């Protein structure tokens, strides 16, 4: 117990040992409740036999009574412990042995104080758990962000903003699932361990399977397996999928994140645009009870019409470069240098044309988009799994939804021609062998599945954390994860 050796902890250990010696169960098996703390404020005065439990987060002591606050992630409840009602023995026992941070179970009846606060008058109580460490007094305003992430459980306990955000995350995932189920989509699961890294332009994490004696990748996206399910007869599917991308650290990227991805047979990307608008409005209403939110100081009404702009138009508008005039990446790279556009050119040198165009867009255009905007007509070399446009085969039938400077949804009319898919994957494989770490690998098993035949398909994907970050106007995507990855101490 050397790492617990401080004065406050020593006192708590003494109390714990005394309670044990007296036969009090300090870590009992269970306590039967009949009301959640968040529901307590709705109880009528005089309601009897109310049983509640929670962590003690406040104690106000008077001569013959105590006001106690108990809390959980969803709410809190004020308790009244009165000496003449509970008896001197139990009153003194509480004062002597209970600390802020401990857990307590109570039974009593409801009333409203003179200040209008719903309160439970304790008739019985039980000790439900001793906290050996005191809760931090100066957690609020703590400047060490890494400490907040490392001890996330304390951040949830002590910071209302964090509580609200993680609760919003749970409600958001629930509302997303309900939305797709109501649209007759079936939820499925696909493998995390994969032989190839396909479905996105990203660098994978690698692992090793001892029994099979083979190297595997943690999936960067569930895409190609979800499409195999379309081959297998499914028509409308979605997955809430943990994905892993071995990318650099930034306020908008996570190495481990939750993606929602889905596919609809016989649809095109315009059908999906309509579905995604409906989904975003549903998520806003069900998560935040509004469709108007404040982003970068602007009040944005998501029910208003959303802008639609092409990739070429957006880059031309913000950089003066017409990407159609530069079919070779080296010429496009030279033009950006000529215009003195600030980029990390050392990073850009090994990129294919598609990844460089995406790099240019992200550095010069994306942050300027605040209102919900559909970005369409991506170059085909940026979209190796998307269907080529019938009128202009150099473009794809694809869109991204960009809000508040970030992409929150990516969607396509999918490529279902196995011969064309093979050609594109061969190009990606060549880029990968030439040093583009984010290019896709050849995936013969997926190509074999495609050769059995695919219907027209539209698909989409979005990150739960990214969506929550944007809709809550958070500074960092790490704030939208229960337990963000931190450096090992």
C-alpha positions as CSV (number, residue, x, y, z in Angstrom):
1,X,0.0,0.0,0.0
2,X,3.0,2.3,-0.3
3,X,1.6,4.2,-3.2
4,X,-1.4,5.1,-1.0
5,X,0.7,6.6,1.8
6,X,-0.6,10.1,2.4
7,X,-2.3,11.5,5.5
8,X,-5.9,11.5,4.1
9,X,-5.6,8.0,2.7
10,X,-4.2,6.7,6.0
11,X,-7.2,8.1,7.8
12,X,-9.5,6.4,5.3
13,X,-7.7,3.1,5.8
14,X,-8.1,3.4,9.5
15,X,-11.9,3.9,9.1
16,X,-12.0,0.9,6.7
17,X,-10.2,-1.3,9.2
18,X,-12.4,-0.2,12.1
19,X,-15.6,-0.9,10.1
20,X,-14.3,-4.3,9.3
21,X,-13.4,-5.1,12.9
22,X,-17.0,-4.1,13.9
23,X,-18.4,-6.5,11.4
24,X,-19.7,-3.9,8.9
25,X,-19.6,-5.1,5.3
26,X,-17.5,-2.4,3.7
27,X,-17.8,-3.8,0.2
28,X,-21.2,-5.5,0.2
29,X,-22.5,-7.7,-2.6
30,X,-25.5,-5.6,-3.7
31,X,-28.1,-3.0,-2.7
32,X,-31.6,-3.1,-4.1
33,X,-32.7,0.3,-5.5
34,X,-36.1,1.3,-6.9
35,X,-35.3,4.7,-8.3
36,X,-32.5,6.2,-10.5
37,X,-30.9,9.4,-9.2
38,X,-32.0,11.3,-12.4
39,X,-35.6,10.3,-11.7
40,X,-35.6,11.4,-8.0
41,X,-36.5,15.1,-8.9
42,X,-39.8,13.8,-10.4
43,X,-40.9,12.0,-7.3
44,X,-43.9,13.4,-5.4
45,X,-43.5,14.7,-1.8
46,X,-44.4,12.1,0.7
47,X,-43.4,9.1,-1.5
48,X,-42.2,6.4,0.8
49,X,-39.9,3.4,0.6
50,X,-37.6,5.2,-1.9
51,X,-34.4,3.3,-2.2
52,X,-31.4,5.0,-4.0
53,X,-27.7,4.6,-4.1
54,X,-24.7,6.6,-5.3
55,X,-21.3,8.1,-4.6
56,X,-21.2,10.8,-1.9
57,X,-20.0,14.0,-3.7
58,X,-21.0,16.6,-1.0
59,X,-21.6,16.8,2.8
60,X,-22.9,19.9,4.6
61,X,-22.8,19.5,8.3
62,X,-25.0,21.2,10.9
63,X,-25.4,20.5,14.6
64,X,-28.1,17.8,14.4
65,X,-28.5,17.2,10.7
66,X,-26.5,16.6,7.5
67,X,-27.3,17.4,3.9
68,X,-25.6,14.8,1.7
69,X,-25.4,14.8,-2.1
70,X,-25.0,11.5,-3.9
71,X,-24.3,11.3,-7.6
72,X,-23.8,9.2,-10.7
73,X,-23.1,10.0,-14.3
74,X,-26.7,10.9,-15.0
75,X,-27.8,12.8,-12.0
76,X,-27.7,13.6,-8.3
77,X,-29.9,13.6,-5.3
78,X,-29.8,15.5,-2.0
79,X,-30.3,13.5,1.2
80,X,-31.2,14.6,4.7
81,X,-29.7,12.7,7.6
82,X,-31.4,14.0,10.8
83,X,-30.2,12.8,14.2
84,X,-33.7,12.7,15.8
85,X,-35.1,10.7,12.9
86,X,-32.2,8.2,12.3
87,X,-31.0,7.9,15.9
88,X,-27.9,9.1,17.5
89,X,-25.9,5.9,16.8
90,X,-26.4,5.8,13.1
91,X,-26.0,9.6,12.9
92,X,-22.6,9.5,14.7
93,X,-21.5,6.4,12.7
94,X,-22.0,8.4,9.4
95,X,-20.1,11.4,10.7
96,X,-17.3,9.2,12.0
97,X,-16.8,6.8,9.1
98,X,-18.2,8.2,5.8
99,X,-16.1,10.5,3.5
100,X,-16.7,12.2,0.2
101,X,-16.1,9.6,-2.5
102,X,-17.7,6.7,-0.5
103,X,-20.8,4.9,-1.7
104,X,-24.0,4.8,0.2
105,X,-27.4,3.1,-0.1
106,X,-30.4,4.8,1.5
107,X,-34.1,4.3,2.1
108,X,-36.5,7.0,3.0
109,X,-39.3,9.4,1.8
110,X,-39.3,12.4,-0.4
111,X,-39.9,16.0,0.5
112,X,-39.0,19.4,-0.9
113,X,-36.8,21.8,1.1
114,X,-37.7,25.5,1.7
115,X,-35.2,26.3,-1.2
116,X,-37.2,24.1,-3.5
117,X,-34.8,21.1,-3.8
118,X,-36.2,17.6,-3.9
119,X,-34.6,15.7,-0.9
120,X,-34.8,12.2,0.5
121,X,-35.1,12.0,4.3
122,X,-33.0,9.0,5.3
123,X,-34.7,6.4,7.4
124,X,-32.1,3.7,6.8
125,X,-28.7,3.6,5.2
126,X,-26.0,1.0,4.3
127,X,-22.3,1.4,3.6
128,X,-21.6,0.4,0.0
129,X,-17.9,1.1,-0.5
130,X,-15.0,3.0,0.9
131,X,-12.9,5.3,-1.4
132,X,-9.3,5.1,-0.2
133,X,-8.2,8.1,-2.2
134,X,-9.9,11.5,-1.7
135,X,-11.5,13.1,-4.8
136,X,-9.3,16.0,-6.1
137,X,-10.3,19.4,-4.8
138,X,-8.6,21.4,-7.6
139,X,-9.6,19.2,-10.6
140,X,-11.5,22.1,-12.2
141,X,-9.3,24.2,-14.4
142,X,-6.5,21.6,-14.3
143,X,-4.1,22.6,-17.1
144,X,-2.5,19.1,-17.6
145,X,-4.7,17.7,-20.4
146,X,-2.8,14.4,-20.5
147,X,-3.6,13.9,-16.8
148,X,-7.3,14.5,-17.5
149,X,-7.2,11.9,-20.3
150,X,-5.1,9.5,-18.3
151,X,-7.4,9.6,-15.3
152,X,-10.6,9.9,-17.3
153,X,-12.7,8.4,-14.6
154,X,-11.9,11.4,-12.4
155,X,-12.7,13.8,-15.3
156,X,-16.1,12.1,-15.7
157,X,-16.7,12.4,-11.9
158,X,-15.6,16.0,-11.6
159,X,-16.3,17.8,-14.9
160,X,-19.9,18.4,-16.0
161,X,-18.9,19.2,-19.6
162,X,-17.2,15.8,-19.8
163,X,-20.2,14.1,-18.3
164,X,-22.5,15.7,-20.8
165,X,-20.3,14.8,-23.7
166,X,-19.9,11.1,-22.9
167,X,-23.6,10.8,-22.2
168,X,-24.3,12.5,-25.6
169,X,-22.0,9.9,-27.2
170,X,-24.0,7.0,-25.8
171,X,-27.3,8.6,-26.8
172,X,-25.9,9.4,-30.3
173,X,-24.9,5.7,-30.9
174,X,-28.3,4.6,-29.7
175,X,-30.1,7.1,-32.0
176,X,-28.0,6.1,-35.0
177,X,-28.8,2.4,-34.5
178,X,-32.5,3.1,-34.1
179,X,-32.5,5.4,-37.2
180,X,-31.0,2.7,-39.5
181,X,-33.2,-0.1,-38.0
182,X,-36.2,2.1,-38.7
183,X,-35.0,2.4,-42.3
184,X,-35.0,-1.4,-42.5
185,X,-31.2,-1.8,-42.4
186,X,-29.8,-4.9,-40.7
187,X,-26.9,-4.5,-38.2
188,X,-23.9,-6.9,-39.0
189,X,-20.4,-7.6,-37.8
190,X,-17.2,-8.1,-39.8
191,X,-13.6,-9.1,-38.9
192,X,-11.2,-6.8,-37.1
193,X,-8.2,-9.1,-38.0
194,X,-7.6,-9.0,-41.8
195,X,-5.0,-10.2,-44.2
196,X,-5.0,-7.0,-46.2
197,X,-5.6,-3.3,-45.4
198,X,-8.4,-2.2,-47.7
199,X,-11.4,0.0,-47.6
200,X,-9.6,3.3,-47.0
201,X,-6.4,5.1,-47.7
202,X,-4.6,4.7,-44.4
203,X,-1.7,3.0,-42.8
204,X,-2.6,-0.1,-40.8
205,X,-1.5,-1.4,-37.4
206,X,0.1,-4.9,-37.8
207,X,-0.2,-7.8,-35.5
208,X,0.8,-11.5,-35.6
209,X,-1.4,-14.6,-35.3
210,X,0.8,-17.3,-33.5
211,X,-1.4,-20.3,-34.3
212,X,-1.7,-19.5,-38.0
213,X,1.9,-18.3,-38.2
214,X,0.9,-15.2,-40.2
215,X,1.0,-11.4,-40.0
216,X,-2.3,-9.7,-39.9
217,X,-3.6,-6.1,-40.0
218,X,-6.1,-4.5,-37.7
219,X,-8.8,-3.3,-40.0
220,X,-8.7,0.3,-41.2
221,X,-12.4,0.0,-42.4
222,X,-15.0,-2.7,-42.7
223,X,-15.8,-1.9,-46.3
224,X,-14.8,-4.9,-48.3
225,X,-16.3,-7.4,-45.9
226,X,-19.6,-5.5,-45.8
227,X,-19.6,-5.6,-49.6
228,X,-19.0,-9.4,-49.5
229,X,-22.2,-9.5,-47.5
230,X,-24.0,-7.7,-50.4
231,X,-22.6,-10.4,-52.7
232,X,-24.0,-12.9,-50.1
233,X,-27.6,-11.6,-50.5
234,X,-27.9,-8.8,-48.0
235,X,-29.4,-5.6,-49.5
236,X,-29.4,-3.0,-46.6
237,X,-26.7,-3.3,-43.9
238,X,-24.7,-1.3,-41.4
239,X,-22.0,-1.9,-38.8
240,X,-20.8,0.0,-35.7
241,X,-17.2,-1.0,-36.2
242,X,-14.0,-0.4,-34.2
243,X,-11.3,0.6,-36.7
244,X,-7.6,1.3,-36.4
245,X,-5.3,3.6,-38.4
246,X,-1.7,4.1,-37.7
247,X,-1.8,7.8,-38.4
248,X,-0.2,10.9,-36.8
249,X,-1.7,12.6,-33.8
250,X,-3.9,15.6,-34.4
251,X,-7.0,17.2,-32.8
252,X,-9.2,15.6,-35.5
253,X,-7.8,12.1,-35.7
254,X,-7.7,9.0,-33.5
255,X,-5.7,5.8,-34.0
256,X,-8.6,3.8,-32.6
257,X,-12.1,4.9,-33.4
258,X,-15.7,3.8,-33.9
259,X,-16.9,3.9,-37.5
260,X,-20.5,3.5,-38.7
261,X,-20.5,2.1,-42.2
262,X,-23.4,0.8,-44.3
263,X,-24.5,-0.2,-47.8
264,X,-27.7,-0.3,-49.8
265,X,-28.1,-2.4,-52.9
266,X,-29.7,-0.7,-55.9
267,X,-29.0,2.8,-54.6
268,X,-26.7,5.5,-55.9
269,X,-24.8,8.2,-53.9
270,X,-27.7,10.8,-54.3
271,X,-30.0,8.4,-52.5
272,X,-27.4,8.2,-49.8
273,X,-27.2,12.0,-49.6
274,X,-30.9,12.2,-48.8
275,X,-30.5,9.4,-46.2
276,X,-27.6,11.1,-44.5
277,X,-29.4,14.4,-44.2
278,X,-32.3,12.6,-42.6
279,X,-29.9,10.8,-40.2
280,X,-28.1,13.9,-39.1
281,X,-31.4,15.7,-38.4
282,X,-32.6,12.6,-36.5
283,X,-29.4,12.4,-34.5
284,X,-29.5,16.1,-33.6
285,X,-33.1,15.9,-32.4
286,X,-32.7,12.7,-30.4
287,X,-29.3,13.6,-28.9
288,X,-29.6,17.3,-28.3
289,X,-33.3,18.0,-28.6
290,X,-32.7,20.6,-31.3
291,X,-31.6,20.9,-35.0
292,X,-29.9,24.3,-34.5
293,X,-26.5,24.3,-32.9
294,X,-23.7,26.8,-32.4
295,X,-20.5,26.2,-34.4
296,X,-17.5,28.6,-34.3
297,X,-19.8,31.2,-32.8
298,X,-22.4,30.8,-35.6
299,X,-25.9,29.5,-35.0
300,X,-26.4,26.8,-37.7
301,X,-29.9,25.6,-38.6
302,X,-29.4,22.1,-40.0
303,X,-32.9,22.1,-41.5
304,X,-31.9,24.8,-43.9
305,X,-30.7,23.8,-47.4
306,X,-27.2,22.3,-47.5
307,X,-24.6,23.6,-50.0
308,X,-23.3,21.3,-52.7
309,X,-19.8,22.0,-54.3
310,X,-17.4,20.0,-56.4
311,X,-13.9,19.2,-55.3
312,X,-12.5,21.1,-58.3
313,X,-14.6,24.2,-57.6
314,X,-13.6,24.3,-54.0
315,X,-9.9,24.0,-54.6
316,X,-10.1,26.5,-57.4
317,X,-12.0,28.9,-55.2
318,X,-9.5,28.8,-52.3
319,X,-6.2,28.3,-54.1
320,X,-6.6,29.5,-57.7
321,X,-5.5,26.1,-58.9
322,X,-7.6,24.2,-61.4
323,X,-6.7,20.6,-60.7
324,X,-8.1,19.4,-64.1
325,X,-5.2,21.2,-65.8
326,X,-2.6,19.1,-63.9
327,X,-3.2,15.4,-64.7
328,X,0.3,14.5,-63.4
329,X,1.1,14.8,-59.7
330,X,4.6,16.3,-60.3
331,X,3.1,19.2,-62.3
332,X,0.4,19.8,-59.6
333,X,3.1,19.8,-56.9
334,X,5.1,22.3,-58.9
335,X,2.1,24.6,-59.4
336,X,1.4,24.7,-55.6
337,X,5.1,25.6,-55.0
338,X,4.9,28.3,-57.7
339,X,1.9,29.8,-55.9
340,X,3.8,29.7,-52.6
341,X,1.1,27.6,-50.9
342,X,2.3,26.5,-47.5
343,X,2.5,22.7,-47.4
344,X,4.8,20.1,-46.0
345,X,6.4,19.3,-49.3
346,X,8.7,16.7,-47.9
347,X,5.6,14.7,-46.8
348,X,3.9,15.3,-50.2
349,X,6.8,14.1,-52.4
350,X,6.0,10.4,-52.1
351,X,2.2,10.8,-52.6
352,X,0.2,9.8,-55.6
353,X,-2.0,12.4,-57.3
354,X,-5.1,11.5,-55.4
355,X,-3.5,11.6,-52.0
356,X,-1.8,14.9,-52.9
357,X,-5.0,16.5,-54.0
358,X,-6.6,15.4,-50.7
359,X,-3.6,16.8,-48.8
360,X,-3.9,20.1,-50.6
361,X,-7.7,20.3,-49.9
362,X,-7.2,19.5,-46.2
363,X,-4.5,22.2,-45.8
364,X,-6.2,25.0,-47.8
365,X,-10.0,24.5,-47.9
366,X,-11.5,22.2,-45.3
367,X,-11.2,24.5,-42.3
368,X,-13.1,27.3,-44.1
369,X,-16.3,25.2,-44.3
370,X,-18.6,25.7,-41.3
371,X,-22.2,25.1,-42.5
372,X,-23.1,21.6,-43.6
373,X,-21.8,21.2,-47.2
374,X,-21.8,18.2,-49.6
375,X,-18.4,18.0,-51.4
376,X,-18.9,16.0,-54.6
377,X,-17.0,14.9,-57.8
378,X,-13.8,13.7,-56.2
379,X,-10.9,12.7,-58.6
380,X,-10.9,9.0,-59.4
381,X,-7.3,8.6,-58.1
382,X,-8.5,9.7,-54.7
383,X,-11.3,7.1,-54.7
384,X,-10.1,3.6,-55.7
385,X,-13.3,1.9,-54.5
386,X,-15.8,4.4,-55.9
387,X,-17.8,4.2,-59.2
388,X,-16.6,6.4,-62.0
389,X,-19.0,9.0,-63.2
390,X,-20.8,8.1,-66.5
391,X,-20.3,11.5,-68.1
392,X,-16.7,12.2,-66.8
393,X,-14.8,9.0,-66.0
394,X,-12.0,11.0,-64.3
395,X,-14.4,11.8,-61.5
396,X,-16.3,9.5,-59.0
397,X,-19.9,9.4,-57.9
398,X,-19.0,10.3,-54.3
399,X,-19.7,12.9,-51.6
400,X,-18.3,14.0,-48.3
401,X,-20.3,15.9,-45.8
402,X,-18.1,18.6,-44.3
403,X,-19.2,20.6,-41.2
404,X,-17.2,22.9,-39.0
405,X,-14.0,22.3,-40.8
406,X,-14.1,18.5,-40.7
407,X,-15.4,15.6,-42.9
408,X,-18.0,13.8,-41.0
409,X,-19.5,11.5,-43.7
410,X,-17.9,9.8,-46.7
411,X,-20.1,8.1,-49.2
412,X,-20.0,6.6,-52.7
413,X,-21.8,5.0,-55.5
414,X,-19.7,1.9,-55.3
415,X,-17.5,0.3,-57.9
416,X,-19.0,-3.1,-58.8
417,X,-17.1,-3.9,-61.9
418,X,-14.4,-6.5,-60.9
419,X,-12.2,-5.8,-63.9
420,X,-12.1,-2.1,-63.3
421,X,-11.6,-2.7,-59.6
422,X,-8.6,-4.9,-60.4
423,X,-7.0,-2.2,-62.5
424,X,-7.4,0.4,-59.7
425,X,-6.0,-1.9,-57.0
426,X,-3.0,-2.6,-59.2
427,X,-2.4,1.2,-59.4
428,X,-2.7,1.4,-55.6
429,X,-0.4,-1.5,-55.1
430,X,2.2,0.2,-57.3
431,X,1.9,3.4,-55.3
432,X,2.4,1.4,-52.1
433,X,5.5,-0.3,-53.4
434,X,6.8,3.1,-54.3
435,X,6.5,4.4,-50.8
436,X,2.9,5.7,-50.4
437,X,2.2,4.1,-47.0
438,X,-1.6,5.0,-47.2
439,X,-2.2,3.4,-50.6
440,X,-4.3,0.2,-50.7
441,X,-3.0,-3.4,-51.0
442,X,-4.1,-5.9,-53.6
443,X,-7.0,-7.9,-52.3
444,X,-7.5,-11.1,-54.4
445,X,-10.2,-12.5,-52.1
446,X,-12.3,-9.4,-52.4
447,X,-11.9,-9.4,-56.2
448,X,-13.0,-13.0,-56.3
449,X,-16.2,-12.1,-54.4
450,X,-16.9,-9.3,-56.8
451,X,-16.5,-11.7,-59.8
452,X,-19.6,-13.6,-58.5
453,X,-21.6,-10.5,-59.2
454,X,-22.7,-7.3,-57.4
455,X,-25.8,-5.2,-57.9
456,X,-25.6,-1.4,-58.0
457,X,-24.6,-0.3,-54.5
458,X,-24.2,3.0,-52.5
459,X,-22.3,3.0,-49.2
460,X,-21.3,5.5,-46.5
461,X,-19.1,5.7,-43.5
462,X,-18.5,8.1,-40.6
463,X,-16.7,8.2,-37.3
464,X,-18.8,8.5,-34.1
465,X,-16.1,10.5,-32.4
466,X,-15.7,12.9,-35.3
467,X,-19.5,13.4,-35.5
468,X,-19.7,14.1,-31.8
469,X,-16.7,16.4,-31.9
470,X,-18.3,18.5,-34.6
471,X,-21.8,18.7,-33.2
472,X,-20.5,19.6,-29.7
473,X,-17.9,22.1,-31.1
474,X,-15.2,20.3,-29.2
475,X,-11.6,21.4,-29.5
476,X,-10.1,17.9,-29.7
477,X,-11.5,14.6,-30.8
478,X,-9.9,13.0,-27.7
479,X,-12.6,14.7,-25.7
480,X,-15.2,12.5,-27.5
481,X,-13.6,9.2,-26.4
482,X,-14.3,7.4,-23.1
483,X,-10.6,6.5,-22.7
484,X,-8.2,8.3,-25.2
485,X,-4.9,6.7,-25.8
486,X,-2.1,8.3,-23.9
487,X,1.7,7.8,-23.7
488,X,2.8,5.0,-21.3
489,X,4.3,6.4,-18.1
